[in-house]
Amino acid sequence: MKTIFITRRETFNAAHRLRREDWSDSKNDEIFGKCSNKNWHGHNFELFVTVKGLPNPDTGFVINLKDLGSIIKENVIEKIDHKNINLDVPFMSGMMSSTENLAIGIWEEMESLIENKGGELVKIKLIETENNYVEYFGGKEPF
């Protein structure tokens, strides 16, 4: 059998502020620009979760997309949608709310749950804007 990669897309809206409390306002503005706005700012994020594995001989599935959708919705979307990432999202507590760190946090929320359903999480792609996105491979080399 051949390894298959399957991807599920979800969306969420969230606000955040990039700021280090140990830096002055001017340094935060210099480094983070308008992303350090004292009144926060938000994004309409797109999340792509890619899982790999061998198709199950009985179902033909690497992972049941209904199960994958539930894992994403219950463990990420419900925790982050229409929330302030800095203040309201427990898995981001104590972390800079950059898109890079958010992708890592999302990975950590789902990796073992996906494994329990027979798949292997291989990539999180998180689109912040039409021009900016990150891809995270769980600390493994992507190729």
Secondary structure, DSSP 8 states (H G I E B T S, - for coil): ---EEEEEEEEEEEEE----TTS-HHHHHHHHGGGG-TT-EEEEEEEEEEEEE---TTT--SS-HHHHHHHHIIIIIHHHTTEEHHHH-GGGTTS---HHHHHHHHHHHHHHHHHHTT-EEEEEEEESSSS-EEEE-TTS---
